[in-house]
C-alpha cells in the first residue's frame, strides 16, 4: 500500500497542474457497488483500528465509542480510493446510531453552494440537480458515486451537511497572486484576513518539501509562498465553517470528510478549529483524526501523524 506521503505528493502534483491546492482532479473511477444507504453498519466486524498515540491495536467498537464522545471527527481520505469512501459511510452510520445529533462536513462542496445542498437535503432537488447547481463536476470532479451514499444517508436521516470548501476561483487567485490580491467580493466566502494564520513552521516545512519534490528543486520562493498561502486559506476556510457549526449547534458531533493532507499532524484544519473555539468554550475541544486504509510505516516524526489508523479488511 502506498505511504501517505507518496499519495500526498501524487495528489498535490495533479492539483498544481490545475492551480488548486490539495484539490480534487477529475477521475474516471466509478463506484460499482456502493454500500446500501440504509444498511445496518457492519463496520466493527470488517475493520481493524490502530491507536497511534499508544502504538497499539484497539478494538474498533471501543474506538467508535470514543468517536461518539468527540466534538469533531475527521475521516481522512485519499480521494480516488473506493475503500475510503465505503469506510466513511460505515463510520457515519455507526456514529449516527451512537450520537444521533450529527452533522457532516464535506470538503467536496464549496461554501457558495450551501443553499443548494440544503435544498437537496429538504427534498427540493434531485441528485442530478444538486450536481448541476453546485457545479460538482467542475469544482470537485471525483466520481459522484463515491460520495452519494453519504449524502443519501444524511437526507434520509435529516442530518445537516456543511459545505466547507473555498471557492476555486479564490484559491487559484491566491496561488497566483497571494492573499493580499483578493478583492472584497472575493473575500465573501473566506474568513477575515486577520484570522488567517500563516503557520506553523512545521506545516510550512512539510509543504515546502512536497512542493520541492514536485518541482524537482527548481521552484522559486515567491511561488511557494503563494502556494502556502492558498493551502492555509483552504484549511482556514474549512476550519471556520466547522467552528461556526460547533458554535451554532454545541451538542452536535461534526464528522468531516476531507483529504488526509488537511489533517495530518493536526497542523491543517484541527489546530485552526481549536484556535477559533478557545474563546467560546469552557471545556477543551475534543477532536479525533482517522486516516483511512493508510500505511504510515515510512513516517519519521516525534509526534503521531493522526490519532488512529482505520483499515478495511
C-alpha positions as CSV (number, residue, x, y, z in Angstrom):
1,X,0.0,0.0,0.0
2,X,1.4,3.4,-0.9
3,X,2.6,5.6,2.0
4,X,0.6,8.7,3.0
5,X,3.5,10.9,1.8
6,X,3.6,9.2,-1.6
7,X,-0.1,9.6,-2.2
8,X,0.1,13.3,-1.0
9,X,2.8,14.0,-3.5
10,X,0.9,12.4,-6.3
11,X,-2.4,14.3,-5.5
12,X,-0.6,17.5,-4.9
13,X,1.1,17.2,-8.2
14,X,-2.2,16.9,-10.0
15,X,-3.6,19.8,-8.1
16,X,-0.7,22.1,-9.0
17,X,-1.4,21.4,-12.7
18,X,-4.9,22.8,-12.2
19,X,-3.7,25.7,-10.0
20,X,-5.6,24.5,-6.9
21,X,-4.0,23.0,-3.8
22,X,-4.8,19.6,-2.3
23,X,-7.9,19.8,-4.5
24,X,-9.6,17.1,-6.5
25,X,-8.8,16.3,-10.0
26,X,-11.4,14.6,-12.2
27,X,-11.1,10.8,-12.3
28,X,-12.9,8.2,-14.4
29,X,-13.2,5.8,-11.5
30,X,-16.8,4.8,-10.7
31,X,-18.1,3.1,-7.6
32,X,-19.6,0.0,-9.0
33,X,-21.1,-1.4,-5.8
34,X,-21.8,1.4,-3.4
35,X,-22.8,0.4,0.1
36,X,-26.5,0.4,0.7
37,X,-27.8,3.7,2.1
38,X,-30.0,2.2,4.8
39,X,-27.9,-0.9,5.6
40,X,-27.1,-1.7,9.2
41,X,-23.4,-0.8,9.7
42,X,-21.1,-3.8,9.8
43,X,-18.0,-1.6,10.4
44,X,-16.8,-3.4,13.5
45,X,-16.5,-6.8,12.0
46,X,-14.9,-5.6,8.8
47,X,-12.1,-3.3,10.1
48,X,-9.1,-3.0,12.3
49,X,-8.1,0.1,14.3
50,X,-4.6,1.1,15.5
51,X,-4.1,3.7,18.2
52,X,-1.1,5.9,17.0
53,X,-0.8,7.6,20.3
54,X,-0.3,4.4,22.2
55,X,1.2,2.5,19.3
56,X,-1.1,-0.5,19.7
57,X,-4.2,-2.0,18.1
58,X,-7.5,-1.1,19.6
59,X,-11.0,-2.7,19.4
60,X,-12.9,-0.8,16.7
61,X,-16.0,-0.9,18.9
62,X,-14.2,1.0,21.6
63,X,-12.8,3.4,19.0
64,X,-16.4,4.2,17.8
65,X,-17.5,4.8,21.4
66,X,-14.7,7.4,21.7
67,X,-15.5,9.0,18.4
68,X,-19.1,9.4,19.5
69,X,-17.9,11.4,22.5
70,X,-15.8,13.8,20.5
71,X,-16.8,17.2,19.1
72,X,-15.2,16.7,15.7
73,X,-14.1,13.5,14.0
74,X,-12.0,13.8,10.8
75,X,-12.2,10.9,8.3
76,X,-9.0,11.4,6.2
77,X,-9.4,10.0,2.7
78,X,-7.4,9.5,-0.4
79,X,-9.9,11.0,-2.9
80,X,-9.8,8.3,-5.5
81,X,-9.7,5.2,-3.2
82,X,-13.0,3.4,-3.1
83,X,-12.3,1.7,0.2
84,X,-12.0,5.0,2.0
85,X,-15.5,6.1,0.9
86,X,-17.0,2.8,1.9
87,X,-15.4,3.2,5.3
88,X,-16.6,6.8,5.7
89,X,-20.2,5.7,5.1
90,X,-20.0,2.8,7.6
91,X,-18.5,5.1,10.3
92,X,-21.1,7.8,9.7
93,X,-23.8,5.2,10.0
94,X,-22.3,3.7,13.2
95,X,-21.8,7.2,14.8
96,X,-25.3,8.2,14.0
97,X,-26.6,5.2,16.0
98,X,-24.4,6.3,18.9
99,X,-24.8,10.0,18.6
100,X,-28.0,10.9,16.5
101,X,-27.3,14.6,16.6
102,X,-24.7,14.6,13.8
103,X,-23.6,17.0,11.1
104,X,-21.4,16.1,8.2
105,X,-18.8,18.5,6.9
106,X,-17.6,17.9,3.3
107,X,-14.6,19.3,1.6
108,X,-16.2,18.3,-1.7
109,X,-18.7,21.2,-1.7
110,X,-17.7,24.9,-1.8
111,X,-19.2,27.5,0.5
112,X,-21.3,29.4,-2.0
113,X,-23.4,26.3,-2.7
114,X,-24.6,25.6,0.9
115,X,-28.1,26.7,-0.1
116,X,-28.1,24.2,-2.9
117,X,-27.1,21.4,-0.6
118,X,-29.8,22.4,1.8
119,X,-32.5,22.2,-0.9
120,X,-31.3,18.7,-1.8
121,X,-31.5,17.6,1.8
122,X,-35.0,19.0,2.1
123,X,-36.2,17.1,-0.9
124,X,-36.3,20.1,-3.3
125,X,-33.6,18.9,-5.7
126,X,-32.7,15.6,-7.3
127,X,-29.1,14.3,-7.2
128,X,-28.7,15.4,-10.8
129,X,-29.8,18.9,-10.0
130,X,-27.6,19.0,-6.9
131,X,-24.6,18.1,-9.1
132,X,-25.5,20.7,-11.7
133,X,-26.3,23.6,-9.4
134,X,-23.3,23.0,-7.1
135,X,-21.1,22.7,-10.2
136,X,-19.8,19.4,-8.7
137,X,-18.1,18.0,-11.7
138,X,-16.3,21.3,-12.4
139,X,-15.3,22.1,-8.8
140,X,-14.6,18.6,-7.4
141,X,-14.7,16.1,-10.2
142,X,-14.3,12.8,-8.5
143,X,-16.9,10.2,-9.1
144,X,-20.3,11.2,-7.7
145,X,-20.8,7.6,-6.6
146,X,-18.0,8.0,-4.1
147,X,-20.0,10.5,-2.1
148,X,-23.6,9.9,-3.0
149,X,-24.2,7.2,-0.4
150,X,-23.3,9.6,2.5
151,X,-25.5,12.3,1.1
152,X,-28.4,9.9,0.7
153,X,-27.9,8.7,4.3
154,X,-27.9,12.3,5.5
155,X,-31.0,13.1,3.6
156,X,-32.9,10.0,4.8
157,X,-32.0,10.8,8.4
158,X,-32.4,14.6,8.4
159,X,-28.7,15.3,9.0
160,X,-27.2,18.6,8.0
161,X,-24.3,18.6,5.5
162,X,-21.9,21.6,5.6
163,X,-20.2,22.8,2.5
164,X,-16.7,23.5,3.8
165,X,-14.5,24.5,0.8
166,X,-13.1,27.7,-0.5
167,X,-14.4,28.8,-4.0
168,X,-12.0,27.5,-6.6
169,X,-11.6,31.0,-8.1
170,X,-10.4,32.4,-4.8
171,X,-7.9,29.5,-4.2
172,X,-6.5,29.9,-7.7
173,X,-6.1,33.6,-7.5
174,X,-4.3,33.2,-4.1
175,X,-1.9,30.7,-5.6
176,X,-1.1,33.1,-8.4
177,X,-1.1,36.5,-6.7
178,X,-1.3,35.9,-2.9
179,X,-3.9,36.7,-0.2
180,X,-3.4,40.4,-0.4
181,X,-4.6,40.4,-4.0
182,X,-8.2,39.3,-3.1
183,X,-10.9,41.9,-3.5
184,X,-13.8,42.5,-1.1
185,X,-16.1,40.5,-3.3
186,X,-13.7,37.5,-3.4
187,X,-13.4,37.6,0.4
188,X,-17.1,37.0,0.9
189,X,-16.7,33.2,1.4
190,X,-13.4,33.1,3.3
191,X,-12.5,34.1,6.9
192,X,-11.4,37.7,7.7
193,X,-7.7,38.2,6.8
194,X,-6.9,38.9,10.5
195,X,-8.0,35.4,11.4
196,X,-5.8,33.6,8.8
197,X,-2.6,32.4,10.4
198,X,0.2,31.5,8.0
199,X,1.9,28.8,10.0
200,X,3.0,26.8,11.9
201,X,6.6,26.4,10.8
202,X,6.3,22.6,10.9
203,X,3.4,22.8,8.4
204,X,5.3,25.2,6.1
205,X,8.4,23.0,6.2
206,X,6.4,19.9,5.3
207,X,4.6,21.5,2.4
208,X,7.8,23.1,1.2
209,X,9.4,19.6,1.0
210,X,6.5,18.3,-1.0
211,X,6.4,21.3,-3.2
212,X,10.2,21.0,-3.9
213,X,9.7,17.3,-4.8
214,X,7.0,18.2,-7.4
215,X,9.2,21.0,-8.9
216,X,12.4,18.9,-8.7
217,X,14.0,21.6,-6.5
218,X,13.6,24.3,-9.2
219,X,10.7,26.3,-7.6
220,X,11.0,30.0,-6.7
221,X,10.5,31.1,-3.1
222,X,7.7,33.5,-4.1
223,X,5.8,30.8,-5.9
224,X,6.0,28.6,-2.8
225,X,4.8,31.4,-0.6
226,X,1.7,31.9,-2.7
227,X,1.2,28.2,-2.8
228,X,1.4,28.0,1.0
229,X,-1.0,30.9,1.4
230,X,-3.5,29.2,-0.8
231,X,-3.2,25.9,1.2
232,X,-3.6,27.8,4.5
233,X,-6.6,29.7,3.1
234,X,-8.2,26.3,2.2
235,X,-7.6,25.0,5.7
236,X,-8.7,28.2,7.5
237,X,-11.9,28.4,5.4
238,X,-12.9,24.8,6.3
239,X,-11.9,25.3,10.0
240,X,-14.0,28.5,10.1
241,X,-17.1,26.5,8.8
242,X,-16.5,23.7,11.3
243,X,-16.1,26.1,14.2
244,X,-19.3,28.0,13.1
245,X,-21.2,24.8,13.1
246,X,-20.0,23.9,16.6
247,X,-20.8,27.4,17.9
248,X,-24.3,27.3,16.4
249,X,-25.0,23.7,17.5
250,X,-22.8,22.9,20.5
251,X,-24.3,19.5,21.1
252,X,-23.6,18.3,17.6
253,X,-20.9,15.9,16.6
254,X,-19.3,17.1,13.4
255,X,-17.9,14.4,11.1
256,X,-15.6,15.8,8.5
257,X,-14.9,14.1,5.1
258,X,-11.6,15.5,3.9
259,X,-8.3,14.8,2.2
260,X,-5.6,13.4,4.5
261,X,-3.3,16.3,3.7
262,X,-5.5,18.7,5.6
263,X,-5.4,16.9,8.9
264,X,-2.1,15.0,9.4
265,X,-0.2,16.1,12.5
266,X,-3.2,18.4,13.2
267,X,-1.4,21.4,11.5
268,X,-4.0,22.0,8.8
269,X,-7.7,22.1,9.9
270,X,-7.7,20.7,13.5
271,X,-5.4,23.3,15.1
272,X,-7.3,26.1,13.4
273,X,-10.6,24.9,14.7
274,X,-9.2,24.7,18.2
275,X,-7.9,28.3,17.9
276,X,-11.3,29.5,16.8
277,X,-13.1,27.7,19.6
278,X,-10.8,28.7,22.5
279,X,-12.7,31.9,23.4
280,X,-16.2,30.3,23.2
281,X,-15.9,27.0,25.2
282,X,-15.4,26.3,28.8
283,X,-14.5,22.7,28.1
284,X,-11.5,21.7,25.9
285,X,-12.4,20.9,22.4
286,X,-12.1,17.1,21.6
287,X,-11.1,16.4,18.1
288,X,-10.1,12.9,16.7
289,X,-8.3,12.2,13.4
290,X,-8.5,9.0,11.5
291,X,-6.5,8.1,8.4
292,X,-8.3,5.5,6.3
293,X,-6.6,2.5,4.8
294,X,-3.2,4.2,5.0
295,X,0.3,2.8,5.7
296,X,2.4,5.2,7.8
297,X,5.4,2.9,8.4
298,X,7.7,5.3,6.4
299,X,6.9,8.3,8.6
300,X,9.6,9.5,10.9
301,X,8.4,12.1,13.4
302,X,8.4,12.8,17.1
303,X,4.6,13.1,17.1
304,X,1.8,10.9,15.7
305,X,0.6,11.7,12.2
306,X,-3.0,11.2,13.4
307,X,-4.9,9.6,16.3
308,X,-6.0,6.4,14.6
309,X,-5.4,4.3,11.5
310,X,-8.6,2.6,10.4
311,X,-8.2,-0.3,7.9
312,X,-10.8,-2.1,6.0
313,X,-10.4,-5.8,5.9
